[in-house]
Amino acid sequence: MKDFNFYAPTRVVFGKNSEEHLPQLIRQYGGKKVLVHYGGGSARKSGLLDKVETMLRDAKIDFVELGGVVPNPLLSKVREGIGLCRKEGVDFILAVGGGSVIDSSKAIGYGVGYDGDLWDFWDGKAVPQSCLPIGVMLTIPAAGSEMSSSCVVTNDEGMLKRGFNSDLCRCKFAIMNPERTYTLPPYQTAAGATDIMMHTMERYFSKYEDATLTDAISEALLRTVKDAVFEVLKNPEDYRNRAAIMWASSLSHNDLTECGTEKDFASHRLEHELSGLFGVTHGAGLAAVWGSWARFVLDRHISRFAQFAVNVMGVANDFTDPRATALRGIEATERFFHAIGMPVSIPELIGRKATDAEISELVRKCSRDGKITVGAMEVIDTDAMSQIYRLANQ
C-alpha cells in the first residue's frame, strides 16, 4: 500500500433544498462581487439561472455573468472571463453547470492574478501562485471537478487539450441537488456515468495491489454507478439513483479512491486527444479507448483485471484460467458500455475509421512530440500509444 496524503477541503451541500444555502456560502468564503459562469441555454431554460440571480439580488450580492462555455472548454472563453473579472473587480466565481464550466472557472481563477500567458500553466512553463475562490452549483455529474484539483482546457490554437492539477483551484463549496439532473439527455447521462466510473478505474488499475479497503470502496462505487445508470435511463426522475450517481461523481475524483494506490490515467490522456481532435464527448471517448488499453496491458496485470472482473463486473471466477476471467471482465465492461449507448471503438465514436494521418496526430499530441509518456501501472510510450489507438480503430 502506497503512502498517501489525502486532502479534500470542498464543503458539500447535498440534497433537494441545497440551493437555498448559496448566498450564505458565498459570503462565508468572502464573495462580494461574483462572476456567474455557465454554459449554454439549458441553465436558463431550466430556471436555475433565474433562481441564482434572484437569490443573489435578494442577498444584495453584486454579480456579473458570462455564459457560452462549450464541452471541452476553450482557452479563448477563459481569457474572455479573465478580462471581465479584472474589469469588474470580481473576487469570487460561481460555476453553474458541469465539469466544463467548473474547469473554465478554475482556469479563469488562475488567470486573474497572473500577468503572463495563461497557457504557461498547461505547458509546464509556470506554476500558479493564486486562484480566485470558486463555488459550484452542479448540474451534470461526470467530471468530478467540483471536488478535484484538476482543470482541463483546450487551447484553440492547435486544439490542444491538456490537464493541470493544483490544490489552489479546489472549490470552496459544491451545491448538489440531484433534481437538477432529471432533464439530462440519456446520452449525456450515460457518458457522465462512464466518466465517473473511469475516474475510479484509472486509480483501481494500479501496480499497488494491497490497498484492500480502498479497493473495496472503489468496487462498491463502480457497482453502484453501473446499476444506477440503468435505473435513471429508464426513469429520469429516479431521485435515489440520480443522487447515487451525483455523489459518486465527487467521490470518484476527489482522490478518495486513490488512497494507497497510484492513478494511471493513460486512458484519459489518450482520450483527451480524441475529444481535442474530433470534438467528441469525453465519457464516450473513454469508453471507445478503454478496452483497447486494457487488452494491451492485460498480460502484465492479469490478477488485477481478474479481480475487477469478479468483484465489479460479476464474472464467474475461473480459478484454472485467471487470464480467461480477466478477459471476460473486459468484454463484460464493453457490453455494459454498449448497453448504455456508449461506443467501444473509434469508428463507433466518430462514425468512421480514423486515418493513418489522424492516428499519427493523436500520438504526436498525446506524447507532446515524443517528449513524454503516459500511464503509471504501465508506462505508455509513443509506440504503445500508436498500438492502442490502432486497436481501438478496428
N, C-alpha and C positions, 0 to 999 in steps of 0.2 A: 504494500500500500504506500503510495507516494505521499510525502509530506505536503500539506496544503495550508493556504491562508484564505479563509472564506470571508468575503465582505459583501454584504447585501443591504445597503443603507436605505433603500427606497421604502417609503411608507406606502402600504397598500390599503386602500379603502374600497371594499368589495361589497357588492350587493345592489338590490333594486333601488335603494334610496341614496346610493353613494354620491351621486352628482350634487346633492344638496350641500355637501361639505366643501365645494370648490372655493368660495370666497375666503373662508377662514383658513384653508390650506395655503392659498396664495399669500395671504397676509402673514401667516406663520413663517413662511420662507422669504419674507422681505419684499414681496412684489408690490410695486406701486404703479408701474407703467408696464403693461403686459402686451406682448405680441401673441395674438391668437393665430396659430399656424394650422392650416388644414389642406386637404387635397382637392377633390373635385366637387361636384354638386350634391353628392349624397349627404354630406353633413348638413347642408342647408335644407335639402328636401325632407330629411328625417325630422327636422325641427330641433336638432341638437344644438346647432349654432345659435339659433334664436334663443334657446334656453340659456346658453352660456352668456350671450350678450345681455340678456335681461338680468341674470344673477350678478354680473359684473357692474352693470349700471346701478342696480339697487344697492349694491355694496359700496358704490362710489369709488370703484377701482377703474382707473383710466386704461384704455386699451386701443391698439390698432390691429388690423387684420392683414394677413397675407395668405391667400389660397393658391391653388394651382399646382400643388405637389403631385407628381406622377409616380407610378410604380417605378422602382429603380431610380430614386430621386436624383435630380440633376444638380451639378455644381452651379450652373447658371442661376437657378432658383435660390440656392443657398446664398450666392453673392447678392442677389436682389434683397434677400432678407437681412443680410448684414448691413447693407446700405440703409434700409428702412429703420432698423434698430438704432443705428447711430444717429440718424436724422431725428428720430422721435424720442431719443433718450430712454429706450426700453431697458428695463432691469430684470425682466422675468419673461420666460417663453412658455406658453401653454400649447402643447401639441394635441390637437383634436383629430384622432384618426388611428391609423395602424403604424406598422414599422417604418414605412417610407416617410410619413410625416414626422415621426419621432426622430428618425435619423437625420432628416433635413433640419429639424430643430436643434439637434445636438451640434451639427456642423455650423449652423448659424451661431450657436452659443460659443463655439471655439473661435469663430472668426471675428466677433465684435471687438475683442481686445487684442487682435493680432495685426500688426502692420504689414507683414509680408504676404506672399501668395498663399492663400489658404490650402492649396493642393500640396504644399510642402509637408503637411502632416501625413498625408496618404502616400507621399513619395519618399518618406523616410528622411527628409532633409531638416525637419524641425519637430519639436515636441511642444504641444500646447502647455501654457502655464496657467490658463484660466478658462472658465466656461460659465456663461450666464446660467443661473438656476433654471431648471426645466421641470415642468409638471406635465402630466399626461392624462387625457380623458380618452381611454382606449375604446376603439370601436371594431378593430379587426384583430383577433387573437391569432398570432402566427409567428412574427419575428422575435417576440420576447424582448424587444428593445426597451420596453418600459422598465425592465429591471436589470438590463445588461450594461456592460461597459463598452459595448460595440457600437460603431457608427459606420454604415456602408453608404457610399455615394458614388455616382457615376460622373466622370468628367466628360462633358460634351465633346471636348476636343479629343478625338480618338475613341470615344465611348469606352473609356477605361473604368471598370467597376472595381472598387477596392474597399477594403475594410480597415478600420483603425480602432484600437482599443485604448481607453484611458478611464480611470475611475473618476476623473473630473466631470465626465458627461453623465454620470449616473443620475437618473431622475430623482428629484426630491420626493415626489409622490406620484402614485398611479391610481386614478379613479377607474374602477372596473364594474360596469353594470352589464351583466350578461344579456339583458333585454335588448341592448343596443346592437347585438349581433344577430337578432332574429331575421333581419332583412338581407343578410349577406347572401349573394347568389351561391348555388350549390358548388360551382367550380371554385369559387374563392374560398368557400368553407373547406372543401377537400384539400386545396393547395395549402391553406393555412394549417390544417391538421398535419399534413405531410411535413411542412417546415418545422412544426413543433416537435414531431417525433424525431426528425433528423437532428435537431439540436442535441437531443439526448443520445441518439445513436452515434453521433460523432464523438461523444465522450465515452460511451459504453465500449466501443471498439477501441480498446487501449492495450498497450503492452503490459500495463499493470492489471493483473487479473485476480488480485487478492483483496479488492475493496468490497467485501461481502455486503455490508449494509448499503453502500452507495449503489451496488448492483441491484439490490432488492428494490430500492427507491426507483431506480431507472426502469426496471422491468415493470413495476406497478404503474408508473406513469405511462409507459408505452402501451400497455394493455388497456388502460383506461381510455386513452385517446383513440386507440384503434376501435374499441367498442362504441365510444360515444359518437364518433363521426357518423356511423351508420344511423344512429338514432336521430341525430339532428338533420341528416339528409332526408329522412322520412318525415320528420315533424320539426320544421324550423323553429318552432316556439317551445321546444322542449327545454325548459329553464334548467333543469337538473344537469342535463348533458352539455348544454351551452356553457354553464358555469364550470363544469369539469374541464372543458377544453380551454376556457379563458384562463383559469388558474394554472393549468398545465403549461400554457404559453409562457407564463412568467417563470415557473419553476424549472422549465426546461432550459432556460438561457440565463438564469441568474447565478450560474456556476454551482448550484447545489449538486447536480448530477455529475460534477467534475471532481468532487471532493475525494481525494485519494487516487484519482486516475489522471490521465493526461489527454486533453482533447486532440483529436486528429484533424478534422475539418478539411481533409483533402477533397471530399465530395463537394463541400461548399465552395472551395476555391475553384474547382473545375466548373461548377455551375455558374459562378459569377461571370465567367467569360461567355457562357451560353446566353444568359439574360442580357449581358452587355452587348453581344453581337446581334442577337436575334430579337431582343425585346420581349422575351417570354416571361411568364410568371415564375418567380423564384422557386416556389414549392413544387411546381410541375417540372422545372428543370432538375431539381434534386431527385425526384422520382425517376426521371429519364436516365440519369447517370449513375445512381447508386448501385444498381445491380451489376453493372459492368465493373465498377470499382471493387465491389465485394468479390466477384469471381476472380479478379486479377490478384487480390491479396489472400484469397481463401486458403491456399495450401500452406501458407506460413502461419496461419492462425486458426486452425481447424477447431480447436477446443472452444474458442471464444464464439465462433459462429454456431457451433453446435449448441452451446448454452443459450444463445439468443433464439435459436430455432425452437428449442423445447420450452423455455421459460416465457418467451414473448409471443411467438407465433403458434404455439400449441402443437408443434410437430412431435410425433411419437419418436422416442429416442431409440435408435438402432445401435445398441451398445457394441455390436460386432463391426460396425462401419461408421465411425464418427463423421467421416467426410460426407457420406451419403446423407446423414442427418443434417449436417451444416448446409449442404447444397439444397436440401428440401426447404430449409428455412429461408434461403434467398429466394427460391421460387415462390414460397408462400407469401413473402413480402411483396413480390411483384404482382401476385394475384390480388393481394389486398389493394395495392395502388390502382390496378385496373378496375377493381370493384367499386372504388370511389371516384372513378373517372379521371385518374391520373395516367400519363404516358409512362412507358418504361424503356423508351429508346429515343434517340434524337429524331428519327423520321416521324415517330408518333408526335413528338413535341412540336416540330416545325412544319410538318406536312410533306416532308421530302428528306432525302439524304443530304447531309452536309457535303459540300465539295471538298476535294483534297486541299484546295487553297484555304477554305474556311477552317478545316481541321488544323492546318499549319498556323493559321492566325490565332485560333483558340490556344494552341500550345505556346505560341510566342507571347501572348498576353499573360497567360497563366504563369509562365516561367519568368516573366519580365525579361524577355530576350535572352533566356537561358541563364539568368543570374541567380535564380532562386529555385528551391524545391518546395513541395508542399507535403503535408502529412506528418504524423508523429508515430503512430503504430507501425507504419511502414512509409519510408521516405519515397515520394513520387518525383522522379526527375523528368526531364523533357521526353525521353524515350518512353517512360511509363505513361506519361500524360497522353502521348500520341496513341499508345496501345489502348488505353481506356476509352478515349474518345472514339477510336475506330471500332472497338467492341460495342459501344453504345450506338454506333451509326449503322449497325446491321439490321 
